[in-house]
């Protein structure tokens, strides 16, 4: 089966569109981190179970939309460790939405470069998608580090016994961010292949 230029750019466009939709869903949902109590051993604390997103926390059936706001907090109230975590959170909520916005412009660039059949534009758009994927990778990785440090700080404050009946896990919202990262990479690779194909087509008459 022969792969054509049209099929490559269409596949790249689909990957770019899906990556945007998946990342938008990831940012809009609140299942990045899940905390659950073991009801068999902590029957009085079921309501402590929670799940959180980048801006909201759902705890005990209630939503706290202002629970995570690292830009408006009073920094003088926090320790050095807490300040470091707040700075990490600030970076996360900048990197991931920025990647989402760049993906939107990347789709426009991809459409223009594919219609122009320009190797330079196609290569530039591929590099653009790689930059988007790097931002998504940094944001998702930083969130994992941030969550682990938050758990370690909580354990330091309450002790291991206080977390004995607590189960923590990363949720599907974070998983969607990783899916978006993979799709962004794939879109970039497909555009690079398309650019190389056009370059070979342009050089064939000269070589002949």
Biotite code that builds the C-alpha atoms (Angstrom):
import biotite.structure as struc

atoms = struc.array([
    struc.Atom([0.000, 0.000, 0.000], chain_id="A", res_id=1, res_name="UNK", atom_name="CA", element="C"),
    struc.Atom([1.509, 3.299, -1.137], chain_id="A", res_id=2, res_name="UNK", atom_name="CA", element="C"),
    struc.Atom([1.408, 6.176, 1.308], chain_id="A", res_id=3, res_name="UNK", atom_name="CA", element="C"),
    struc.Atom([0.454, 9.450, -0.374], chain_id="A", res_id=4, res_name="UNK", atom_name="CA", element="C"),
    struc.Atom([1.092, 13.039, 0.626], chain_id="A", res_id=5, res_name="UNK", atom_name="CA", element="C"),
    struc.Atom([-2.635, 13.596, 1.088], chain_id="A", res_id=6, res_name="UNK", atom_name="CA", element="C"),
    struc.Atom([-3.015, 10.671, 3.468], chain_id="A", res_id=7, res_name="UNK", atom_name="CA", element="C"),
    struc.Atom([-0.058, 11.869, 5.539], chain_id="A", res_id=8, res_name="UNK", atom_name="CA", element="C"),
    struc.Atom([-1.321, 15.413, 6.011], chain_id="A", res_id=9, res_name="UNK", atom_name="CA", element="C"),
    struc.Atom([-4.864, 14.207, 6.703], chain_id="A", res_id=10, res_name="UNK", atom_name="CA", element="C"),
    struc.Atom([-3.541, 11.810, 9.350], chain_id="A", res_id=11, res_name="UNK", atom_name="CA", element="C"),
    struc.Atom([-1.403, 14.586, 10.836], chain_id="A", res_id=12, res_name="UNK", atom_name="CA", element="C"),
    struc.Atom([-4.430, 16.890, 10.863], chain_id="A", res_id=13, res_name="UNK", atom_name="CA", element="C"),
    struc.Atom([-6.534, 14.285, 12.640], chain_id="A", res_id=14, res_name="UNK", atom_name="CA", element="C"),
    struc.Atom([-3.795, 13.771, 15.231], chain_id="A", res_id=15, res_name="UNK", atom_name="CA", element="C"),
    struc.Atom([-3.553, 17.515, 15.791], chain_id="A", res_id=16, res_name="UNK", atom_name="CA", element="C"),
    struc.Atom([-7.321, 17.873, 16.133], chain_id="A", res_id=17, res_name="UNK", atom_name="CA", element="C"),
    struc.Atom([-7.573, 14.929, 18.515], chain_id="A", res_id=18, res_name="UNK", atom_name="CA", element="C"),
    struc.Atom([-4.649, 16.175, 20.605], chain_id="A", res_id=19, res_name="UNK", atom_name="CA", element="C"),
    struc.Atom([-6.377, 19.550, 21.002], chain_id="A", res_id=20, res_name="UNK", atom_name="CA", element="C"),
    struc.Atom([-9.710, 17.936, 21.965], chain_id="A", res_id=21, res_name="UNK", atom_name="CA", element="C"),
    struc.Atom([-8.081, 15.505, 24.392], chain_id="A", res_id=22, res_name="UNK", atom_name="CA", element="C"),
    struc.Atom([-5.963, 18.174, 26.087], chain_id="A", res_id=23, res_name="UNK", atom_name="CA", element="C"),
    struc.Atom([-8.953, 20.528, 26.355], chain_id="A", res_id=24, res_name="UNK", atom_name="CA", element="C"),
    struc.Atom([-10.942, 17.726, 28.012], chain_id="A", res_id=25, res_name="UNK", atom_name="CA", element="C"),
    struc.Atom([-8.046, 17.008, 30.331], chain_id="A", res_id=26, res_name="UNK", atom_name="CA", element="C"),
    struc.Atom([-7.784, 20.621, 31.479], chain_id="A", res_id=27, res_name="UNK", atom_name="CA", element="C"),
    struc.Atom([-11.549, 20.988, 31.911], chain_id="A", res_id=28, res_name="UNK", atom_name="CA", element="C"),
    struc.Atom([-12.019, 17.886, 34.076], chain_id="A", res_id=29, res_name="UNK", atom_name="CA", element="C"),
    struc.Atom([-11.107, 17.334, 37.719], chain_id="A", res_id=30, res_name="UNK", atom_name="CA", element="C"),
    struc.Atom([-9.718, 13.815, 37.861], chain_id="A", res_id=31, res_name="UNK", atom_name="CA", element="C"),
    struc.Atom([-6.023, 14.585, 37.831], chain_id="A", res_id=32, res_name="UNK", atom_name="CA", element="C"),
    struc.Atom([-5.494, 13.305, 41.367], chain_id="A", res_id=33, res_name="UNK", atom_name="CA", element="C"),
    struc.Atom([-7.735, 11.052, 43.445], chain_id="A", res_id=34, res_name="UNK", atom_name="CA", element="C"),
    struc.Atom([-7.695, 10.547, 47.222], chain_id="A", res_id=35, res_name="UNK", atom_name="CA", element="C"),
    struc.Atom([-9.837, 7.781, 48.687], chain_id="A", res_id=36, res_name="UNK", atom_name="CA", element="C"),
    struc.Atom([-10.387, 6.629, 52.262], chain_id="A", res_id=37, res_name="UNK", atom_name="CA", element="C"),
    struc.Atom([-10.723, 2.955, 53.105], chain_id="A", res_id=38, res_name="UNK", atom_name="CA", element="C"),
    struc.Atom([-14.289, 2.722, 54.470], chain_id="A", res_id=39, res_name="UNK", atom_name="CA", element="C"),
    struc.Atom([-13.549, -0.579, 56.238], chain_id="A", res_id=40, res_name="UNK", atom_name="CA", element="C"),
    struc.Atom([-11.024, 1.103, 58.501], chain_id="A", res_id=41, res_name="UNK", atom_name="CA", element="C"),
    struc.Atom([-12.043, 4.752, 58.458], chain_id="A", res_id=42, res_name="UNK", atom_name="CA", element="C"),
    struc.Atom([-15.822, 4.775, 58.472], chain_id="A", res_id=43, res_name="UNK", atom_name="CA", element="C"),
    struc.Atom([-15.945, 8.244, 59.975], chain_id="A", res_id=44, res_name="UNK", atom_name="CA", element="C"),
    struc.Atom([-13.937, 9.817, 57.176], chain_id="A", res_id=45, res_name="UNK", atom_name="CA", element="C"),
    struc.Atom([-15.641, 8.845, 53.935], chain_id="A", res_id=46, res_name="UNK", atom_name="CA", element="C"),
    struc.Atom([-16.284, 12.491, 53.115], chain_id="A", res_id=47, res_name="UNK", atom_name="CA", element="C"),
    struc.Atom([-12.543, 13.211, 53.082], chain_id="A", res_id=48, res_name="UNK", atom_name="CA", element="C"),
    struc.Atom([-12.287, 11.314, 49.796], chain_id="A", res_id=49, res_name="UNK", atom_name="CA", element="C"),
    struc.Atom([-11.675, 13.771, 47.005], chain_id="A", res_id=50, res_name="UNK", atom_name="CA", element="C"),
    struc.Atom([-10.620, 14.252, 43.428], chain_id="A", res_id=51, res_name="UNK", atom_name="CA", element="C"),
    struc.Atom([-8.978, 17.359, 42.051], chain_id="A", res_id=52, res_name="UNK", atom_name="CA", element="C"),
    struc.Atom([-8.136, 19.155, 38.858], chain_id="A", res_id=53, res_name="UNK", atom_name="CA", element="C"),
    struc.Atom([-5.771, 21.998, 38.149], chain_id="A", res_id=54, res_name="UNK", atom_name="CA", element="C"),
    struc.Atom([-8.115, 24.648, 39.570], chain_id="A", res_id=55, res_name="UNK", atom_name="CA", element="C"),
    struc.Atom([-10.807, 22.829, 41.548], chain_id="A", res_id=56, res_name="UNK", atom_name="CA", element="C"),
    struc.Atom([-11.071, 20.270, 44.338], chain_id="A", res_id=57, res_name="UNK", atom_name="CA", element="C"),
    struc.Atom([-14.132, 18.074, 44.897], chain_id="A", res_id=58, res_name="UNK", atom_name="CA", element="C"),
    struc.Atom([-14.177, 16.921, 48.505], chain_id="A", res_id=59, res_name="UNK", atom_name="CA", element="C"),
    struc.Atom([-17.018, 15.172, 50.287], chain_id="A", res_id=60, res_name="UNK", atom_name="CA", element="C"),
    struc.Atom([-19.433, 15.885, 47.458], chain_id="A", res_id=61, res_name="UNK", atom_name="CA", element="C"),
    struc.Atom([-18.635, 19.619, 47.520], chain_id="A", res_id=62, res_name="UNK", atom_name="CA", element="C"),
    struc.Atom([-16.644, 21.598, 44.968], chain_id="A", res_id=63, res_name="UNK", atom_name="CA", element="C"),
    struc.Atom([-14.148, 24.249, 45.998], chain_id="A", res_id=64, res_name="UNK", atom_name="CA", element="C"),
    struc.Atom([-13.398, 26.251, 42.872], chain_id="A", res_id=65, res_name="UNK", atom_name="CA", element="C"),
    struc.Atom([-10.959, 28.565, 44.623], chain_id="A", res_id=66, res_name="UNK", atom_name="CA", element="C"),
    struc.Atom([-9.069, 25.866, 46.507], chain_id="A", res_id=67, res_name="UNK", atom_name="CA", element="C"),
    struc.Atom([-6.144, 25.920, 44.097], chain_id="A", res_id=68, res_name="UNK", atom_name="CA", element="C"),
    struc.Atom([-5.146, 29.443, 43.190], chain_id="A", res_id=69, res_name="UNK", atom_name="CA", element="C"),
    struc.Atom([-1.393, 29.843, 43.267], chain_id="A", res_id=70, res_name="UNK", atom_name="CA", element="C"),
    struc.Atom([-1.496, 33.364, 41.808], chain_id="A", res_id=71, res_name="UNK", atom_name="CA", element="C"),
    struc.Atom([-3.579, 35.157, 44.453], chain_id="A", res_id=72, res_name="UNK", atom_name="CA", element="C"),
    struc.Atom([-2.369, 33.504, 47.669], chain_id="A", res_id=73, res_name="UNK", atom_name="CA", element="C"),
    struc.Atom([-0.594, 35.367, 50.447], chain_id="A", res_id=74, res_name="UNK", atom_name="CA", element="C"),
    struc.Atom([2.934, 34.012, 50.077], chain_id="A", res_id=75, res_name="UNK", atom_name="CA", element="C"),
    struc.Atom([4.043, 35.299, 53.480], chain_id="A", res_id=76, res_name="UNK", atom_name="CA", element="C"),
    struc.Atom([1.922, 32.610, 55.154], chain_id="A", res_id=77, res_name="UNK", atom_name="CA", element="C"),
    struc.Atom([3.789, 29.672, 53.637], chain_id="A", res_id=78, res_name="UNK", atom_name="CA", element="C"),
    struc.Atom([7.037, 27.833, 54.293], chain_id="A", res_id=79, res_name="UNK", atom_name="CA", element="C"),
    struc.Atom([9.835, 27.473, 51.743], chain_id="A", res_id=80, res_name="UNK", atom_name="CA", element="C"),
    struc.Atom([8.589, 24.013, 50.758], chain_id="A", res_id=81, res_name="UNK", atom_name="CA", element="C"),
    struc.Atom([5.036, 25.225, 50.325], chain_id="A", res_id=82, res_name="UNK", atom_name="CA", element="C"),
    struc.Atom([6.228, 28.204, 48.286], chain_id="A", res_id=83, res_name="UNK", atom_name="CA", element="C"),
    struc.Atom([8.169, 25.877, 45.994], chain_id="A", res_id=84, res_name="UNK", atom_name="CA", element="C"),
    struc.Atom([5.048, 23.796, 45.462], chain_id="A", res_id=85, res_name="UNK", atom_name="CA", element="C"),
    struc.Atom([2.958, 26.898, 44.745], chain_id="A", res_id=86, res_name="UNK", atom_name="CA", element="C"),
    struc.Atom([5.503, 27.987, 42.153], chain_id="A", res_id=87, res_name="UNK", atom_name="CA", element="C"),
    struc.Atom([5.355, 24.542, 40.578], chain_id="A", res_id=88, res_name="UNK", atom_name="CA", element="C"),
    struc.Atom([1.582, 24.745, 40.399], chain_id="A", res_id=89, res_name="UNK", atom_name="CA", element="C"),
    struc.Atom([1.807, 28.189, 38.811], chain_id="A", res_id=90, res_name="UNK", atom_name="CA", element="C"),
    struc.Atom([4.109, 26.758, 36.138], chain_id="A", res_id=91, res_name="UNK", atom_name="CA", element="C"),
    struc.Atom([1.735, 23.849, 35.480], chain_id="A", res_id=92, res_name="UNK", atom_name="CA", element="C"),
    struc.Atom([-1.325, 26.054, 34.963], chain_id="A", res_id=93, res_name="UNK", atom_name="CA", element="C"),
    struc.Atom([0.669, 28.167, 32.510], chain_id="A", res_id=94, res_name="UNK", atom_name="CA", element="C"),
    struc.Atom([2.395, 25.423, 30.507], chain_id="A", res_id=95, res_name="UNK", atom_name="CA", element="C"),
    struc.Atom([-0.617, 23.234, 29.772], chain_id="A", res_id=96, res_name="UNK", atom_name="CA", element="C"),
    struc.Atom([-3.081, 25.966, 28.698], chain_id="A", res_id=97, res_name="UNK", atom_name="CA", element="C"),
    struc.Atom([-0.276, 27.523, 26.630], chain_id="A", res_id=98, res_name="UNK", atom_name="CA", element="C"),
    struc.Atom([0.224, 24.205, 24.865], chain_id="A", res_id=99, res_name="UNK", atom_name="CA", element="C"),
    struc.Atom([-3.520, 24.087, 24.163], chain_id="A", res_id=100, res_name="UNK", atom_name="CA", element="C"),
    struc.Atom([-3.516, 27.562, 22.621], chain_id="A", res_id=101, res_name="UNK", atom_name="CA", element="C"),
    struc.Atom([-0.445, 26.786, 20.520], chain_id="A", res_id=102, res_name="UNK", atom_name="CA", element="C"),
    struc.Atom([-2.123, 23.634, 19.221], chain_id="A", res_id=103, res_name="UNK", atom_name="CA", element="C"),
    struc.Atom([-4.937, 25.757, 17.842], chain_id="A", res_id=104, res_name="UNK", atom_name="CA", element="C"),
    struc.Atom([-2.496, 27.897, 15.851], chain_id="A", res_id=105, res_name="UNK", atom_name="CA", element="C"),
    struc.Atom([-0.586, 24.757, 14.887], chain_id="A", res_id=106, res_name="UNK", atom_name="CA", element="C"),
    struc.Atom([-3.671, 23.442, 13.134], chain_id="A", res_id=107, res_name="UNK", atom_name="CA", element="C"),
    struc.Atom([-3.894, 26.634, 11.081], chain_id="A", res_id=108, res_name="UNK", atom_name="CA", element="C"),
    struc.Atom([-0.189, 26.431, 10.195], chain_id="A", res_id=109, res_name="UNK", atom_name="CA", element="C"),
    struc.Atom([-0.596, 22.782, 9.229], chain_id="A", res_id=110, res_name="UNK", atom_name="CA", element="C"),
    struc.Atom([-3.476, 23.581, 6.890], chain_id="A", res_id=111, res_name="UNK", atom_name="CA", element="C"),
    struc.Atom([-1.563, 26.396, 5.184], chain_id="A", res_id=112, res_name="UNK", atom_name="CA", element="C"),
    struc.Atom([1.660, 24.386, 4.807], chain_id="A", res_id=113, res_name="UNK", atom_name="CA", element="C"),
    struc.Atom([-0.160, 21.334, 3.418], chain_id="A", res_id=114, res_name="UNK", atom_name="CA", element="C"),
    struc.Atom([-2.052, 23.422, 0.855], chain_id="A", res_id=115, res_name="UNK", atom_name="CA", element="C"),
    struc.Atom([1.182, 25.143, -0.157], chain_id="A", res_id=116, res_name="UNK", atom_name="CA", element="C"),
    struc.Atom([3.011, 21.788, -0.289], chain_id="A", res_id=117, res_name="UNK", atom_name="CA", element="C"),
    struc.Atom([6.070, 23.597, 0.998], chain_id="A", res_id=118, res_name="UNK", atom_name="CA", element="C"),
    struc.Atom([8.800, 21.448, 2.598], chain_id="A", res_id=119, res_name="UNK", atom_name="CA", element="C"),
    struc.Atom([9.993, 24.429, 4.626], chain_id="A", res_id=120, res_name="UNK", atom_name="CA", element="C"),
    struc.Atom([6.534, 25.235, 5.974], chain_id="A", res_id=121, res_name="UNK", atom_name="CA", element="C"),
    struc.Atom([5.777, 21.577, 6.664], chain_id="A", res_id=122, res_name="UNK", atom_name="CA", element="C"),
    struc.Atom([9.059, 21.154, 8.538], chain_id="A", res_id=123, res_name="UNK", atom_name="CA", element="C"),
    struc.Atom([8.397, 24.347, 10.490], chain_id="A", res_id=124, res_name="UNK", atom_name="CA", element="C"),
    struc.Atom([4.902, 23.175, 11.426], chain_id="A", res_id=125, res_name="UNK", atom_name="CA", element="C"),
    struc.Atom([6.290, 19.813, 12.521], chain_id="A", res_id=126, res_name="UNK", atom_name="CA", element="C"),
    struc.Atom([8.795, 21.608, 14.753], chain_id="A", res_id=127, res_name="UNK", atom_name="CA", element="C"),
    struc.Atom([5.922, 23.703, 16.089], chain_id="A", res_id=128, res_name="UNK", atom_name="CA", element="C"),
    struc.Atom([4.050, 20.538, 17.111], chain_id="A", res_id=129, res_name="UNK", atom_name="CA", element="C"),
    struc.Atom([7.200, 19.214, 18.768], chain_id="A", res_id=130, res_name="UNK", atom_name="CA", element="C"),
    struc.Atom([7.361, 22.414, 20.843], chain_id="A", res_id=131, res_name="UNK", atom_name="CA", element="C"),
    struc.Atom([3.704, 21.909, 21.833], chain_id="A", res_id=132, res_name="UNK", atom_name="CA", element="C"),
    struc.Atom([4.459, 18.334, 22.849], chain_id="A", res_id=133, res_name="UNK", atom_name="CA", element="C"),
    struc.Atom([7.408, 19.539, 24.930], chain_id="A", res_id=134, res_name="UNK", atom_name="CA", element="C"),
    struc.Atom([5.169, 21.976, 26.812], chain_id="A", res_id=135, res_name="UNK", atom_name="CA", element="C"),
    struc.Atom([2.598, 19.242, 27.434], chain_id="A", res_id=136, res_name="UNK", atom_name="CA", element="C"),
    struc.Atom([5.328, 16.856, 28.575], chain_id="A", res_id=137, res_name="UNK", atom_name="CA", element="C"),
    struc.Atom([6.793, 19.433, 30.971], chain_id="A", res_id=138, res_name="UNK", atom_name="CA", element="C"),
    struc.Atom([3.365, 20.312, 32.385], chain_id="A", res_id=139, res_name="UNK", atom_name="CA", element="C"),
    struc.Atom([2.283, 16.693, 32.939], chain_id="A", res_id=140, res_name="UNK", atom_name="CA", element="C"),
    struc.Atom([5.664, 15.669, 34.385], chain_id="A", res_id=141, res_name="UNK", atom_name="CA", element="C"),
    struc.Atom([5.731, 18.687, 36.675], chain_id="A", res_id=142, res_name="UNK", atom_name="CA", element="C"),
    struc.Atom([2.250, 17.811, 37.923], chain_id="A", res_id=143, res_name="UNK", atom_name="CA", element="C"),
    struc.Atom([3.449, 14.333, 38.894], chain_id="A", res_id=144, res_name="UNK", atom_name="CA", element="C"),
    struc.Atom([6.414, 15.809, 40.790], chain_id="A", res_id=145, res_name="UNK", atom_name="CA", element="C"),
    struc.Atom([4.148, 18.393, 42.412], chain_id="A", res_id=146, res_name="UNK", atom_name="CA", element="C"),
    struc.Atom([1.669, 15.727, 43.567], chain_id="A", res_id=147, res_name="UNK", atom_name="CA", element="C"),
    struc.Atom([4.412, 13.513, 44.981], chain_id="A", res_id=148, res_name="UNK", atom_name="CA", element="C"),
    struc.Atom([5.897, 16.409, 46.922], chain_id="A", res_id=149, res_name="UNK", atom_name="CA", element="C"),
    struc.Atom([2.451, 17.372, 48.220], chain_id="A", res_id=150, res_name="UNK", atom_name="CA", element="C"),
    struc.Atom([1.935, 13.815, 49.457], chain_id="A", res_id=151, res_name="UNK", atom_name="CA", element="C"),
    struc.Atom([5.376, 13.746, 51.059], chain_id="A", res_id=152, res_name="UNK", atom_name="CA", element="C"),
    struc.Atom([4.683, 17.060, 52.811], chain_id="A", res_id=153, res_name="UNK", atom_name="CA", element="C"),
    struc.Atom([1.322, 15.776, 54.071], chain_id="A", res_id=154, res_name="UNK", atom_name="CA", element="C"),
    struc.Atom([2.976, 12.606, 55.355], chain_id="A", res_id=155, res_name="UNK", atom_name="CA", element="C"),
    struc.Atom([5.579, 14.711, 57.153], chain_id="A", res_id=156, res_name="UNK", atom_name="CA", element="C"),
    struc.Atom([2.861, 16.728, 58.864], chain_id="A", res_id=157, res_name="UNK", atom_name="CA", element="C"),
    struc.Atom([0.451, 13.953, 59.863], chain_id="A", res_id=158, res_name="UNK", atom_name="CA", element="C"),
    struc.Atom([2.795, 10.958, 59.951], chain_id="A", res_id=159, res_name="UNK", atom_name="CA", element="C"),
    struc.Atom([2.493, 7.608, 58.220], chain_id="A", res_id=160, res_name="UNK", atom_name="CA", element="C"),
    struc.Atom([-0.243, 6.543, 60.622], chain_id="A", res_id=161, res_name="UNK", atom_name="CA", element="C"),
    struc.Atom([-2.433, 9.416, 59.464], chain_id="A", res_id=162, res_name="UNK", atom_name="CA", element="C"),
    struc.Atom([-2.220, 8.189, 55.875], chain_id="A", res_id=163, res_name="UNK", atom_name="CA", element="C"),
    struc.Atom([-2.498, 4.491, 56.678], chain_id="A", res_id=164, res_name="UNK", atom_name="CA", element="C"),
    struc.Atom([-6.046, 4.253, 55.339], chain_id="A", res_id=165, res_name="UNK", atom_name="CA", element="C"),
    struc.Atom([-5.635, 6.692, 52.480], chain_id="A", res_id=166, res_name="UNK", atom_name="CA", element="C"),
    struc.Atom([-5.190, 5.581, 48.873], chain_id="A", res_id=167, res_name="UNK", atom_name="CA", element="C"),
    struc.Atom([-3.919, 8.062, 46.314], chain_id="A", res_id=168, res_name="UNK", atom_name="CA", element="C"),
    struc.Atom([-3.777, 7.691, 42.545], chain_id="A", res_id=169, res_name="UNK", atom_name="CA", element="C"),
    struc.Atom([-3.449, 9.753, 39.410], chain_id="A", res_id=170, res_name="UNK", atom_name="CA", element="C"),
    struc.Atom([-6.721, 10.013, 37.526], chain_id="A", res_id=171, res_name="UNK", atom_name="CA", element="C"),
    struc.Atom([-7.797, 9.756, 33.924], chain_id="A", res_id=172, res_name="UNK", atom_name="CA", element="C"),
    struc.Atom([-7.561, 13.510, 33.352], chain_id="A", res_id=173, res_name="UNK", atom_name="CA", element="C"),
    struc.Atom([-3.784, 13.246, 33.663], chain_id="A", res_id=174, res_name="UNK", atom_name="CA", element="C"),
    struc.Atom([-3.876, 10.198, 31.393], chain_id="A", res_id=175, res_name="UNK", atom_name="CA", element="C"),
    struc.Atom([-5.596, 12.308, 28.727], chain_id="A", res_id=176, res_name="UNK", atom_name="CA", element="C"),
    struc.Atom([-2.759, 14.833, 28.916], chain_id="A", res_id=177, res_name="UNK", atom_name="CA", element="C"),
    struc.Atom([-0.295, 12.023, 28.153], chain_id="A", res_id=178, res_name="UNK", atom_name="CA", element="C"),
    struc.Atom([-2.459, 10.871, 25.235], chain_id="A", res_id=179, res_name="UNK", atom_name="CA", element="C"),
    struc.Atom([-2.403, 14.424, 23.881], chain_id="A", res_id=180, res_name="UNK", atom_name="CA", element="C"),
    struc.Atom([1.375, 14.466, 24.200], chain_id="A", res_id=181, res_name="UNK", atom_name="CA", element="C"),
    struc.Atom([1.654, 11.294, 22.121], chain_id="A", res_id=182, res_name="UNK", atom_name="CA", element="C"),
    struc.Atom([-0.710, 12.632, 19.455], chain_id="A", res_id=183, res_name="UNK", atom_name="CA", element="C"),
    struc.Atom([1.246, 15.888, 19.214], chain_id="A", res_id=184, res_name="UNK", atom_name="CA", element="C"),
    struc.Atom([4.458, 13.928, 18.639], chain_id="A", res_id=185, res_name="UNK", atom_name="CA", element="C"),
    struc.Atom([2.772, 11.752, 16.030], chain_id="A", res_id=186, res_name="UNK", atom_name="CA", element="C"),
    struc.Atom([1.420, 14.807, 14.189], chain_id="A", res_id=187, res_name="UNK", atom_name="CA", element="C"),
    struc.Atom([4.924, 16.278, 14.069], chain_id="A", res_id=188, res_name="UNK", atom_name="CA", element="C"),
    struc.Atom([6.452, 13.048, 12.769], chain_id="A", res_id=189, res_name="UNK", atom_name="CA", element="C"),
    struc.Atom([3.811, 12.695, 10.043], chain_id="A", res_id=190, res_name="UNK", atom_name="CA", element="C"),
    struc.Atom([4.389, 16.272, 8.903], chain_id="A", res_id=191, res_name="UNK", atom_name="CA", element="C"),
    struc.Atom([8.134, 15.657, 8.755], chain_id="A", res_id=192, res_name="UNK", atom_name="CA", element="C"),
    struc.Atom([7.543, 12.613, 6.562], chain_id="A", res_id=193, res_name="UNK", atom_name="CA", element="C"),
    struc.Atom([5.225, 14.668, 4.344], chain_id="A", res_id=194, res_name="UNK", atom_name="CA", element="C"),
    struc.Atom([7.878, 17.388, 4.043], chain_id="A", res_id=195, res_name="UNK", atom_name="CA", element="C"),
    struc.Atom([10.473, 14.814, 3.030], chain_id="A", res_id=196, res_name="UNK", atom_name="CA", element="C"),
    struc.Atom([8.079, 13.345, 0.446], chain_id="A", res_id=197, res_name="UNK", atom_name="CA", element="C"),
    struc.Atom([7.483, 16.758, -1.136], chain_id="A", res_id=198, res_name="UNK", atom_name="CA", element="C"),
    struc.Atom([11.212, 17.439, -1.145], chain_id="A", res_id=199, res_name="UNK", atom_name="CA", element="C"),
    struc.Atom([11.854, 14.187, -2.998], chain_id="A", res_id=200, res_name="UNK", atom_name="CA", element="C"),
    struc.Atom([9.107, 14.977, -5.503], chain_id="A", res_id=201, res_name="UNK", atom_name="CA", element="C"),
    struc.Atom([10.650, 18.387, -6.197], chain_id="A", res_id=202, res_name="UNK", atom_name="CA", element="C"),
    struc.Atom([14.111, 16.931, -6.676], chain_id="A", res_id=203, res_name="UNK", atom_name="CA", element="C"),
    struc.Atom([13.027, 14.047, -8.954], chain_id="A", res_id=204, res_name="UNK", atom_name="CA", element="C"),
    struc.Atom([12.667, 16.115, -12.176], chain_id="A", res_id=205, res_name="UNK", atom_name="CA", element="C"),
    struc.Atom([16.038, 17.712, -11.574], chain_id="A", res_id=206, res_name="UNK", atom_name="CA", element="C"),
    struc.Atom([17.691, 14.368, -11.017], chain_id="A", res_id=207, res_name="UNK", atom_name="CA", element="C"),
    struc.Atom([16.043, 12.974, -14.145], chain_id="A", res_id=208, res_name="UNK", atom_name="CA", element="C"),
])
